Amino acid sequence: MNWQSFPKLISLEGGRRGPRLMSGPGGASDPLLLNDGRYLRLSINLVLENTTDGYRLKVVKSAFQYQIDKAGDQWIFRYDYLRHAGAQIPPGHLQLRADPVENCLEGGQTLERIHFPTSRVSLESIIRMLIRDFHVPPNASMDIWHPILKDSEHAFFEIARKAVEE
């Protein structure tokens, strides 16, 4: 991630315990500028809930979109998670911008409209994929970023709610 582009936690309403949004510095539509000149649109809606272990932030929905342009018209892939998904869309899903193999979809439908079901995806796994598979230069060497992502992702999966389609 570019040092001049940073995620921001925004209070949406309700004071100290109201819902929050983690996004780019200018809000949900303001993506993070990456070191390859492309962008990551990051949007994570959080609520503070009282649990048996005290107050904890819970993700209501999240979206990670890797895109070429700042506006997001030229997106490459998108992961979405909806804690309370409707019947038509899987709670965790991946969308790809790609051309389908000829005649694999009915009526000229495009792959970007298909919601491929997934488990919940961590921000750490998105960062790792961008570095390894899309060759986005990291801000630190692998011996620094790799163990940090590994530990953070392990903690994420210890507490992450796995969505089940209703």
C-alpha positions in Angstrom: 0.0 0.0 0.0 1.2 3.5 -0.8 2.3 5.4 2.4 0.1 8.4 1.3 -3.0 6.2 1.1 -4.3 4.8 4.3 -7.4 3.1 5.7 -9.6 5.2 8.0 -12.2 4.2 10.6 -15.2 6.5 10.4 -18.0 6.7 13.0 -21.3 6.6 11.2 -23.7 7.5 14.0 -24.5 6.9 17.7 -21.4 8.1 19.3 -18.7 5.9 20.9 -20.7 2.6 20.4 -22.3 3.4 17.1 -21.5 1.6 13.8 -18.2 2.2 12.1 -16.9 2.1 8.5 -13.3 1.1 7.7 -12.5 2.5 4.2 -10.1 4.6 2.2 -9.3 8.1 3.7 -12.2 9.8 1.9 -14.9 7.2 2.7 -16.3 4.0 1.1 -15.9 5.2 -2.5 -12.3 6.4 -2.0 -9.9 3.5 -2.7 -6.4 3.0 -1.4 -3.6 3.7 -3.9 -1.3 0.7 -4.2 2.3 0.6 -5.0 1.6 -0.7 -8.5 -0.5 2.4 -9.4 -3.8 0.5 -9.1 -6.3 0.7 -6.3 -7.9 -1.4 -3.6 -11.4 -0.3 -2.6 -11.8 -1.3 1.0 -15.2 -1.1 2.8 -15.8 -2.9 6.1 -19.0 -2.0 8.1 -18.6 -2.8 11.8 -20.9 -2.8 14.8 -20.0 -2.9 18.4 -21.8 -5.7 20.2 -21.8 -6.7 23.8 -20.7 -10.4 24.1 -19.8 -12.7 27.0 -16.3 -11.4 26.6 -17.3 -7.8 26.6 -17.8 -5.4 23.7 -16.4 -6.6 20.4 -16.5 -5.2 16.9 -18.3 -7.4 14.4 -18.3 -7.2 10.7 -21.8 -6.7 9.1 -20.5 -6.5 5.6 -17.2 -6.1 3.8 -16.0 -5.6 0.3 -12.5 -5.7 -1.2 -12.2 -4.6 -4.9 -8.9 -4.5 -6.8 -9.3 -2.0 -9.6 -7.2 -0.3 -12.3 -8.9 3.2 -12.1 -9.7 5.3 -9.1 -13.4 5.4 -10.0 -13.7 1.6 -10.0 -15.1 1.3 -13.6 -12.2 -1.0 -14.4 -12.3 -3.5 -11.6 -10.5 -6.8 -11.8 -12.0 -8.9 -8.9 -14.2 -8.3 -5.9 -14.8 -10.2 -2.7 -18.0 -9.4 -0.7 -19.3 -10.6 2.6 -22.8 -10.0 3.9 -23.6 -11.2 7.5 -27.3 -11.0 6.6 -27.4 -12.0 2.9 -30.6 -12.4 1.0 -31.8 -15.6 -0.7 -30.3 -14.6 -4.1 -26.7 -13.9 -3.1 -24.3 -16.1 -1.1 -23.1 -14.4 2.1 -19.4 -14.7 1.0 -18.7 -14.5 -2.7 -16.2 -13.6 -5.4 -16.8 -11.8 -8.6 -14.4 -11.7 -11.5 -14.2 -9.4 -14.5 -13.3 -11.8 -17.3 -14.5 -13.1 -20.6 -16.3 -16.4 -20.2 -15.4 -19.5 -22.3 -17.6 -19.3 -25.4 -21.2 -20.5 -24.8 -20.7 -21.4 -21.1 -23.3 -18.8 -19.9 -26.9 -18.4 -21.0 -28.0 -15.3 -22.9 -24.7 -13.5 -23.1 -24.4 -13.1 -19.3 -20.9 -12.0 -18.1 -18.8 -13.6 -15.4 -18.8 -10.3 -13.4 -22.5 -10.8 -12.6 -21.9 -14.3 -11.2 -21.5 -14.5 -7.4 -19.0 -17.4 -6.8 -19.6 -18.6 -3.2 -16.6 -18.5 -0.9 -16.0 -18.6 2.8 -15.4 -15.2 4.5 -12.2 -13.7 3.1 -9.7 -11.8 5.3 -8.0 -8.5 4.4 -4.7 -10.3 5.1 -5.4 -12.9 2.4 -6.2 -10.1 -0.1 -3.0 -8.3 0.7 -1.0 -11.6 0.3 -2.7 -12.3 -3.0 -2.0 -8.8 -4.3 1.7 -9.1 -3.4 2.2 -12.7 -4.7 -0.1 -13.0 -7.6 -0.6 -9.5 -8.9 3.0 -8.4 -8.1 2.0 -5.3 -6.1 5.3 -4.2 -4.4 5.0 -4.3 -0.6 6.3 -1.5 1.6 8.6 -4.0 3.5 10.5 -7.1 2.8 8.9 -10.6 3.0 10.6 -11.4 6.3 8.6 -8.5 7.8 5.2 -8.6 6.1 4.8 -12.4 5.9 4.8 -13.2 9.7 2.7 -10.2 10.5 0.0 -11.2 7.9 0.2 -14.9 9.1 -0.3 -14.0 12.8 -3.1 -11.4 12.0 -4.9 -13.8 9.7 -4.7 -16.6 12.3 -6.3 -14.3 14.9 -9.0 -13.4 12.3 -10.0 -17.0 11.7 -10.1 -17.7 15.4 -13.1 -15.3 15.8 -14.5 -14.9 12.3 -18.2 -15.9 11.9 -18.6 -18.2 9.0 -21.6 -17.2 6.9 -24.2 -19.8 6.0 -26.6 -19.2 3.2 -30.1 -19.1 4.5 
